Amino acid sequence: MAFAAILDDGAVVTWGDHRFGGDCSSVQDHLKNVMQIQATVTGAFAAILADGSVVAWGNPACGGDCSAVQDQLKDVEQIQPVRDGFAAVLADGSVVAWGKRLYGGDCSAVQDQLRSL
């Protein structure tokens, strides 16, 4: 288990098991002006920054690595976690997902249906 807290200045502090997101040192420099944090039950975290971008950390197989979709994660309005991944709703109503495919971490098969949510 791990926890994350947003400080008054928009920075993030994490603690707990480092394998499950309790250590955000690899992305700490990017965790500024954080507006929201969500977590999977399997140890990954995703934060929405004030500019609408996303930073993820923790268990990479379970959503802690969003590099494959990073270029799509712009103007993010909300993030919803699932067991092993995340879905982000963008300002234009589209959805971007990442994490384990089996648990919803890939929405490419229905991408054109996910508009104006």
N, C-alpha and C positions, 0 to 999 in steps of 0.2 A: 504494500500500500504506500501511497505517496499523496502529498497535498501541495497545493499551490495557492498563494494569496497575492492579490493585487494591492500594492501599497498606495498611499495617497498621491505619490508623484507618478503613478502609472508603471512603476517597475514591478518586478515579480520576485517573490521569494518562494522557494520550494524546499520540502523536507520529506524524509521517508526513504524508502528503498530506491536506490539509484537506478536499478534495472527497470523501474516502473514510473520514472519521471521525477523522482525525488531529487535529482540533480539536473538543473537546467543550465549548467555552466557552459555547455557547448553552444547555446543560443542566447545566453544572458545579454550580450551586447545588442541583440535585436529586440529584446523585451523591454521596449520603452513605449510609453503612451498606450499601455494595454487597456482595452475597454472591457473585455470579457474573456473568461477562460472556461473551457469545457474539458471534461476528461472521460475517457473510456473506462470500463470496469477492468480492463486488462493492462492498464498502465501507460497510457499515452495522453498527452495534453495538447490542446490547440488554443491559441490566443488570437483574438482579433485586435489589431492595432487601430489607433485613431484614423490612420490613412486608409483603412479598409483591407489591408493586407493581413496575412496569417503567418504565424510562427508555430511550428509543432515540435515536440520533443517527447522523449520517453521511449517506450518499446516501439522500435521502427516497424515491426511487422504488424502492429496493431493500430497504426495511425500516427505514430510519433515521427514519421518522415513523410512530408508532403511535397518533396522535391519533384516528383513526377507530374504534379499538377500545379506547382507553384506559380507558373505563368498565368494560370487561369484564376488564381485566387486574388482577384482585385475587386474592390467595392463590395466586400463581404459584409452582409448585414447581420447574419446569425449563423451559428454553427450548432448542429445537433450531433451528439455522440451516439454511436451504437456500440455493441459489444467490442468490436475490434476495428473501429474506423470512425470516420466523421463524414457528414454531409454539410456543405456550406451553401447557404442561400445568398445569391448575389443581388445587387441592387436592381438588376434588370429582370429578376424573377427566375433566373436559371439556377441550376444546382451543379455543384462539383463535389465529387466524393473521392475519398482515398482511405486506404487501409486494406484489410483482408477482403478479397473479392467475395468469398463465401458468406461474409456477414454484411454485405452491402457496401463495401469499400470501392465498388466500381459501378457507376451508373451509366456507362457509355452505351449500353444496349437500349436504354430508354431516354437518352439525353434530349432528343428533339421533342419528347413529350413533356419534359420538365421545364416548362416555360410559364411565366406569369404566375408563380406560386405566391 
